[in-house]
Amino acid sequence: MLDKSRHSVMLEMRRKLFGYACALSRDISSAEDLYQDTLLRAMSARSAPVDKVAYRVWMFRIMRNLWIDGLRAEGRLPEFDDSTEIDDLSATRGDDLVVNALAVRQAFQRLSKAHRDILALVDICGFSYADAAEMLEVPTGTIMSRISRARTALTRLMQDEVKVISLPLRRVQRKLGDKR
């Protein structure tokens, strides 16, 4: 792939690549480091896939491998950190979209590493099952069953979160028959 076209493909996928870094590392600072390390590794590679789809898969595989190498170097697996900060949401309205986004984010963070990884590849980054299978070096059927289990786990966690989310006062009043 020519350097100019390689650069344009990198620009096209930068948001999804950074999103994947955030999903893997669960920390913006670590995600930025992982993203930069991935770009450096890709730009310094002697050869890269010529096909655009193969190049994209190759980039995400570099990121995932760097992340796994980092975990191995630290001798740990990521642990669930329940201290989700909601200060970033204080400036926004408390509408359903914000509440739902927060609930999804919290539930996503509570998933296992494997479930977060597959959901990030397929649902967040938009990889096809075949591309994800190639990246993770497993059969496509394995990807299909993993994504199904991950979505089921996320759904269960979201159902657990629902009991925390309260209805807006107008809806509660209507349910109770109060017609103010």
N, C-alpha and C positions, 0 to 999 in steps of 0.2 A: 504494500500500500504506500502510495506516495506520501511524503511528509505533509503536504497541503491537505490531502484528503483525510489523512490520519488526524490532523488537527481539527478539521471540520466535524469528524465523527466524535471526537472527544468533546467538542463544544455541544453537540447535540445531546449527548448522554450525561453531561455533567451533573444535572439535577438528580437524575435517577441514581447515578453513581454515588453522589453525596448522601442521598436518602438511604441507600443501602449501607453506607458507612455508619450512618446514625443508627440504623436498625441493628447492626452488628454490635457496635461498641456501646450503645445506650448512653453516650456522653458526647456532647458537642465538641469539646476540646479533643478528645480521643478520635472522634470521627474526622475532624479536620486533619489531624496527623495521618490517619489511615488513608484518607483521600489523597493527600499530598504524596505520601509514600507510594501509593498506587500509580499516580501520574508519573512520578520520577522513574519508577520501575518500568513502566510501559514505554516512556520516551527514551530510556537508555537501552532498551532491548535491541539486540542485533537484528532480529527479524520479528515480524508480526503477521498475523493472518491478513490476507488480501481482501477476502470477502467481508462486507460490512457487518453481517450478522455474526460471523465467526470472530471478528475483531471485538465486537461488543461482548460476546461470551468470554473471550480471552481476558478483557479488561476486568470483568466482574470476578473471574476466577483468580486473577492476580490479587484483587482486593481480599477475597475470601481467604486465600492462602496466606497473605500477609497477616490477616487478623488471627488465623489459627496459629501461625508461627509466634505471634506476640503472646498469645495465651500460653503456649508451650514454654516460652522463655520465662514467663512470670510464674509458671508452675501452678496455674489455677484455671478454673472455669468461672465464667461470670456468675455472680450471685445476685439474687433479686434484692433490689434496693427499694424499700417501700416508701422512701422519703421523696415522693413526687412533688416537685415544686409547682405551685399554681400562681406564683407571683406574676408570671408572664401574661396570665389571663385577666389580671385585675383591671386592666385598661379597657377591656372589651365588655360588651353587654353580656348579661347572663342568659342568653337565649339558648334554645335547644341545640343549635349547632355547636356552640362552645361546650356545652355539657356533654353532648355525645362525643365530640372529639376527645375530650379529656377522658371519658370512660373507655373509649377504644384504645387510647394511648396507654392508660393504666393496665387494661386487660392484656394488651400486646406485650407490655413489659413483664407481665407475670407468666407468660408462656415459657416453655422450655427453650433452650438455645436452638435445638433442631427445628422446633415449630416456628420460631421467629425467623430463622434463616430461610426456610422454604417459603413462608408467606412474604418475606421481603423480596425474594427473587421473583415469584410469580405474581403476587397481588400488588406489590408496591412498585417494583421495577418493570413489570410487564413482560417478563420472559415467558415464552411458550413452554409447555411441559417438555418438549424435545430439547430446547435450549438449556433449560434447567438441568435436565438429565445429563446432557453433555458436560455441563459445567461441574456437576457434582459426581460425574463418572458413575452413574447408576442407570438402570433401565427406566424408560419412560413410565412404565407401570408403577414402579416404586415411587416416582414423583407424584403420580396421581393419588396413590394411597397416602403418602405423606401429607399432601396438601389437604386431602379430605380430613385426615385426623387433626391437622393443625387448625383447620377452619372449625371443626367440631369443638376443639378445645377452646378456641377463642369465643365461640358462641356460648359455651358453658360459662366462661368467665364473664362475658357480657351479661348473661342472665343473673349472675351473682351481683354485678354492679347495679342492675336495675333497681334493686331494693334500696340503694343509696340515693338514687336520683328522685327528687320530689317533683310532683306535678306543679305547674304554675297555679297560682291561687285561683284564677278564673275557672280553670278546669275542675278544681276541687270544689269550688262553690257550685258549679253546675251539677256536679255529681251528687252533692248534698241537697240540691233543690233550692239553694239560696239564689234569688233572682235580683240581685242588686243592680 
